Amino acid sequence: MKNSKIIFFEREFPSANMVLIKDQHSILIDTGFGSDAKITEQLIKAEGVSPEELQLIVNTHYHSDHVGGNFYLQKNYGVKIAGHKWDADLINACDPEACSAEWLDQPVEPYQVNLKLSDNDEIYTGNKTLKVVHTPGHTLGHISLYDPEEEIFFSGDLFHRNDVGWLNIFREGVSSIQRSLESIDRVSKLRIRHAYSGHGPEIENPLSSIDTARKRLEKWLKSPEKVAWHACKRIFAFTLIMKNGLPKQEIDKYLLNCGWFQDISRYSFQLQPEEFINPLIDEMIRSKAAEWNNNYLMPTITYQAPQEEWMSKNIKPKGWQSQDFHL
């Protein structure tokens, strides 16, 4: 692999995975969740790369678990950030809809996108040239990166080893399934020997994972309610991770104040939000996405609970222009 090195960090929730391309012009793909920003910094330094030496941070998309470390690295080290041009326009305008953070109730600290990427752009690291592949579906501005020489693919949340990224038809459009299928079909035509995704282990048989993703998406086309179930379970599980569980007596109030819960219950299941609370909890328990522990609903997946002090700041794009949070 010449003089470049790919360093893959499989991270616990709430952070997504990261990839460090260590080269003459090192880049970092995604930065984890905001509460883990100092851990992100330590991981980079442990590999012999000081953050100020990074040529670029490249975000596969703008969800909180992928861009959370941007603020810390940009503010403290002046690292430039790249993302798809559609994400960039929302983020740089401090649009309240940026990152879908308000709808998801997920904190994201402010950052600016310095390099707007489009399909087929190239990122040069010294000994490696990565091609930008626009792969919308999970988000409209989702990108993947491809190394044609080494046949390595960085998929973000387009697909994982045995899963696909959840789809948000309320913020990314009702054609998200079709867009994801088109993205999968396009990627399937590339020569891919190895892949790294935004969650889970590295993928040694990417063609099998791509086929699995396609089959799931095709099933969703026939049964759209499965898209909604997949989404709301992923979102609520992430909430339980961020909050380190929710006490039973607070769950109803919390869910009824969430945009995602209101939309999914009303428009995906034709239920009043109050009527959807128990079905969601029952499904979380049945699918083993959550469990009761001393009257707390807890996530079952391994995770690192965010610091309460960090979470209490509750920073979202609608407040990015305030003096306290501006870069």
C-alpha positions in Angstrom: 0.0 0.0 0.0 2.9 2.3 -0.8 3.6 4.7 2.1 0.1 5.3 3.2 -1.7 3.5 6.0 -5.4 2.9 6.7 -6.2 2.9 10.4 -9.7 1.8 11.2 -11.3 2.7 14.6 -14.3 0.5 15.4 -16.0 2.6 18.1 -18.7 2.1 20.6 -22.0 4.0 20.5 -22.8 6.9 20.5 -19.8 7.4 18.2 -19.7 6.1 14.7 -16.5 4.4 13.4 -13.6 6.5 12.1 -10.9 5.9 9.6 -7.5 7.7 9.6 -5.6 7.7 6.3 -2.0 8.2 7.5 0.0 9.7 4.7 1.8 12.8 3.5 -1.5 14.6 3.8 -3.4 12.7 6.4 -7.2 12.8 6.5 -9.8 11.6 9.0 -13.1 10.1 7.9 -15.8 11.1 10.4 -15.2 12.2 14.0 -17.6 10.4 16.3 -20.1 11.9 18.8 -19.4 15.2 20.5 -19.0 13.8 24.0 -16.2 11.6 22.7 -14.2 14.5 21.1 -11.2 14.2 23.4 -11.2 10.4 22.9 -11.2 11.1 19.2 -8.2 13.4 19.7 -6.4 10.7 21.7 -7.0 8.0 19.1 -5.4 10.2 16.4 -2.4 11.1 18.5 -1.8 7.5 19.5 -1.3 6.7 15.8 1.4 9.4 15.6 -0.7 12.1 13.9 -1.2 15.4 15.7 -4.6 16.9 14.9 -3.1 20.0 13.4 -1.3 17.9 10.9 -4.6 16.6 9.4 -5.1 17.9 5.9 -8.9 17.4 6.2 -11.8 15.8 8.0 -14.1 14.2 5.5 -17.7 13.6 6.8 -19.7 10.9 5.1 -22.8 12.7 6.3 -24.0 15.1 8.9 -25.5 13.0 11.6 -24.4 13.6 15.2 -22.5 10.4 15.6 -20.3 11.2 12.5 -19.7 14.9 12.9 -19.6 15.4 16.7 -15.9 15.8 17.0 -15.8 18.5 14.3 -16.3 21.4 16.6 -13.4 20.4 19.0 -10.9 19.7 16.2 -11.8 22.7 14.1 -11.8 25.1 17.0 -8.7 23.9 18.7 -6.6 22.9 15.8 -8.0 24.7 12.8 -8.7 21.5 10.9 -10.5 22.0 7.6 -13.7 20.0 7.1 -15.2 18.6 3.9 -18.7 17.3 3.3 -21.2 17.1 0.5 -22.2 20.4 -0.9 -25.9 19.9 0.1 -24.9 19.2 3.7 -22.5 22.1 3.6 -25.0 24.7 2.6 -27.3 23.8 5.5 -24.5 23.7 8.0 -22.7 26.9 7.0 -26.1 28.8 7.1 -26.7 27.5 10.6 -30.0 26.2 9.3 -32.2 24.8 12.2 -32.7 21.7 10.1 -29.0 21.0 9.7 -27.9 17.5 10.8 -31.6 16.7 11.4 -30.5 17.4 15.0 -33.7 19.1 16.2 -36.0 16.4 14.7 -33.8 13.7 16.2 -33.1 15.5 19.5 -29.4 14.9 19.2 -26.9 17.6 20.2 -24.3 18.8 17.7 -21.8 21.5 18.3 -21.3 24.1 15.5 -18.8 23.7 12.7 -18.2 25.1 9.2 -17.6 23.1 6.0 -14.6 24.5 4.2 -14.6 22.2 1.2 -17.8 21.4 -0.6 -17.7 18.0 -2.3 -19.5 16.7 -5.3 -19.7 13.3 -7.0 -16.5 12.2 -8.6 -14.3 14.8 -6.8 -10.9 13.4 -5.7 -9.1 13.7 -2.4 -5.4 13.4 -2.6 -3.5 12.2 0.5 0.0 11.9 -1.0 0.2 8.3 -2.0 -3.5 7.7 -2.4 -6.3 9.3 -4.4 -9.8 8.8 -3.0 -12.8 9.2 -5.2 -16.0 10.8 -3.8 -19.0 8.7 -4.6 -22.4 10.4 -3.9 -24.5 7.7 -2.3 -27.8 9.3 -1.2 -30.5 7.4 0.7 -29.6 7.5 4.4 -29.2 11.2 3.9 -29.4 13.3 0.7 -25.9 14.4 1.1 -24.4 11.1 2.0 -21.1 10.3 0.4 -18.8 7.3 0.3 -15.1 7.2 -0.6 -13.4 4.8 -3.0 -9.8 3.9 -3.5 -9.8 2.3 -7.0 -6.1 1.3 -6.9 -6.4 -0.7 -3.7 -10.1 -1.5 -4.3 -11.1 -0.3 -0.8 -14.5 1.3 -0.1 -15.5 3.5 2.8 -19.3 3.2 3.0 -20.4 5.4 5.9 -24.0 4.4 6.6 -24.8 3.2 3.1 -24.4 -0.4 4.2 -22.8 -2.3 7.1 -21.7 -5.9 7.3 -25.2 -7.2 7.8 -27.4 -4.1 7.8 -28.2 -0.8 6.1 -28.5 2.7 7.5 -31.9 3.6 8.7 -34.0 5.8 6.3 -35.6 9.1 7.2 -38.4 9.7 4.8 -39.6 12.8 6.8 -36.3 14.7 6.4 -34.7 13.0 3.4 -37.8 12.3 1.2 -40.2 9.5 0.6 -37.9 8.2 -2.3 -35.2 7.4 0.2 -35.6 3.6 -0.5 -35.2 4.1 -4.2 -32.3 6.4 -3.7 -30.6 3.9 -1.5 -31.2 1.1 -4.0 -29.7 3.2 -6.8 -26.7 3.9 -4.6 -26.3 0.2 -3.8 -26.6 -0.7 -7.4 -24.0 1.9 -8.4 -21.5 0.7 -5.8 -22.1 -2.9 -6.7 -20.5 -2.2 -10.1 -17.2 -1.1 -8.5 -14.3 -3.5 -7.8 -14.3 -3.7 -4.0 -11.9 -6.0 -2.2 -12.4 -4.6 1.3 -14.8 -2.1 3.0 -15.1 -0.1 6.1 -18.5 1.1 7.3 -19.8 3.7 9.8 -20.8 1.0 12.4 -19.7 -2.5 13.2 -16.6 -4.4 12.1 -14.6 -4.0 8.9 -16.1 -5.8 6.0 -14.0 -8.6 4.5 -16.7 -9.7 2.0 -18.2 -6.5 0.8 -20.1 -8.0 -2.2 -22.1 -10.2 0.2 -22.9 -7.2 2.4 -24.0 -5.2 -0.6 -26.3 -8.1 -1.7 -27.7 -8.3 1.9 -28.4 -4.5 1.8 -30.1 -4.7 -1.6 -32.4 -7.6 -0.5 -33.4 -5.6 2.6 -34.2 -2.5 0.6 -36.2 -4.5 -1.9 -38.3 -5.9 0.9 -38.9 -2.4 2.2 -40.2 -1.3 -1.1 -43.0 -3.9 -0.7 -43.5 -3.3 3.0 -42.8 0.4 3.8 -43.9 0.1 7.4 -40.7 -1.9 7.9 -38.7 1.2 7.1 -40.5 3.1 9.9 -39.9 0.3 12.4 -36.2 0.1 11.5 -35.9 3.9 11.8 -37.8 4.4 15.1 -36.0 1.5 16.8 -32.6 2.9 15.7 -33.5 6.4 16.8 -34.9 5.4 20.1 -32.0 3.1 20.9 -29.6 6.0 20.2 -31.7 8.2 22.6 -31.4 5.6 25.3 -27.6 5.5 24.7 -27.3 9.3 24.9 -29.3 9.5 28.0 -27.9 6.3 29.6 -31.5 5.0 29.8 -34.8 6.6 30.5 -36.8 6.2 33.7 -40.2 4.7 33.1 -42.1 7.7 34.4 -40.4 10.1 31.9 -40.7 8.1 28.7 -44.2 9.2 27.7 -43.4 12.9 28.1 -40.1 12.6 26.3 -41.4 10.7 23.3 -44.4 13.1 22.9 -42.0 16.0 22.6 -39.9 14.4 19.8 -40.4 15.4 16.2 -39.4 11.9 14.9 -41.9 10.2 17.2 -44.8 12.5 16.2 -44.2 12.0 12.5 -43.6 8.3 12.5 -46.6 7.5 14.7 -49.0 9.8 12.8 -47.9 9.2 9.2 -46.3 5.8 9.1 -48.7 4.0 11.5 -51.7 6.3 11.4 -51.8 6.4 15.2 -52.1 9.2 17.6 -48.7 9.7 19.3 -50.1 8.6 22.6 -51.3 5.4 21.0 -47.9 4.5 19.7 -45.9 4.7 22.9 -46.6 1.2 24.2 -46.2 -0.5 20.7 -42.8 1.1 20.4 -41.7 0.0 23.8 -43.0 -3.5 23.3 -41.1 -3.8 20.0 -37.9 -2.5 21.6 -38.2 -5.2 24.3 -39.2 -7.9 21.8 -36.4 -7.2 19.4 -34.0 -7.0 22.3 -33.0 -3.4 21.4 -33.8 -2.4 25.0 -34.6 -4.0 28.4 -36.0 -2.9 31.7 -33.6 -2.5 34.6 -35.0 -1.1 37.9 -37.7 0.8 36.1 -35.2 2.3 33.6 -35.5 1.4 29.9 -31.9 0.7 28.9 -30.2 0.0 25.6 -28.8 -3.6 25.2 -25.9 -2.7 22.9 -22.4 -2.0 24.3 -21.9 1.8 24.6 -20.0 4.5 26.4 -22.5 6.8 28.1 -21.9 10.6 27.3 -21.0 12.9 30.2 -24.1 14.4 31.7 -22.4 17.8 31.8 -21.8 17.7 28.0 -25.3 16.5 27.3 -26.8 19.2 29.5 -25.5 21.9 27.1 -28.1 20.7 24.6 -26.5 22.4 21.6 -28.3 22.2 18.3 -28.1 24.2 15.0 -30.8 26.6 16.0 -28.4 28.0 18.6 -25.2 27.8 16.6 -25.2 31.5 15.9 -25.3 32.5 19.6 -22.1 33.9 21.1 -21.5 31.0 23.4 -21.3 28.3 20.7 -20.0 30.2 17.7 -16.6 29.1 16.3 
